[in-house]
């Protein structure tokens, strides 16, 4: 599958330099010849625009593509030294912070346990601790950090920077999380749904995904979420709440979901739903899941369930199959509507269930979708990457900081247009 054919739009008034910068930013690395083909322009025109970007320090020639004199020019990348960024992943029981460069290369990390059910103050304290650890690990002075990107699993009003609600943490209702974080760290903050932040990181750290401008990234873990890329851009929707695949109903008579509905994908396919099904199905003993539990412990984890399924345990296999089928139904509905050429499964369930999950989801998708929607569709599990979700949060900060730097460094006529991302479908301005 070669992926969708796509050429970046040459919108009226947008400078070539700006379009090239964001094309390179999205794809991490690209050759000048690729730019010539993508934009339908001569090599001379591309070289002139690239020369200005090099002069302004916006892009650099990648050391990874160094070649001997006389050969083709090196690949281009956004200059990783433009800024150092912070990424902060907030979860129910932990806050993870990372420091990255402009390309998302991990420079330092920190993590602090917390209980988000205690309210925002507990999370802010943990955030400060995690950020201090990450800065120390990266040996980065705090004043060098230009922007903070935050991923949060609650229902977010991104325009106001407010957590409207968080099913697992009732104390977070209508919490102005962006303002609280800006007051705490005294830097600009961009906040995003953690599923979209993770999708962004998966895509940016998987160069082959650039062949698929239309792709969806399904997070299957404590919750079920989705990041959508249309024409290569992260899609948000009218109220910036798109991608809630976990709360699409696949069985109105199904189990209750934390959102208040019944039969949502998440009510079947989240790790919590799988564990509940296993506990309700376990006999008085004799299951491989019981054998895998630590001596004297009654706690069951999703890793134990997956291991038992690999041993052929009937209950574990049924639990994984039930979740995978439900997830497949949700993915099938998304494929019917969006017609992507790539589906990437990631998150804790994808890590432990792996090939079984892909096989079941693929079978359901191809059974439920019309042939034209699923033709040539690639479905795969993401390659595990260290702190990938927090890195995605840092990439949110990198994009917001890049907008500011482009305005500063490109000529005045280009600076007026550097809101391309916020004006274009799927792009949102940095939230300050």
Secondary structure, DSSP 8 states (H G I E B T S, - for coil): -----------TT--HHHHHHHHHHHHS-B-HHHHHHHHT--HHHHHHHHHHHHHTTSEEE-GGG---TTS----EEE-GGG-EEEEEEE-SSEEEEEEE-TT--EEEEEEEE--GGG-HHHHHHHHHHHHHHHHHHHT--GGGEEEEEEEE-SEEETTTTEEEE-TT-GGGTTB-HHHHHHHHH-SEEEEEEHHHHHHHHHHHT-GGGGG-SSEEEEEESSSEEEEEEETTEEE--TTS----GGGSBS-TTS-B-TTS-BSBHHHHHSHHHHHHHHHHH--SS--HHHHHS-TT-----HHHHHHHHHTT-HHHHHHHHHHHHHHHHHHHHHHHHH--SEEEEESHHHHHHHHHHHHHHHHHHHHHS-HHHHTT-EEEE----TTHHHHHHHHHHHHHHHHHHHHHHS-HHHHTTTTHHHHSTT------
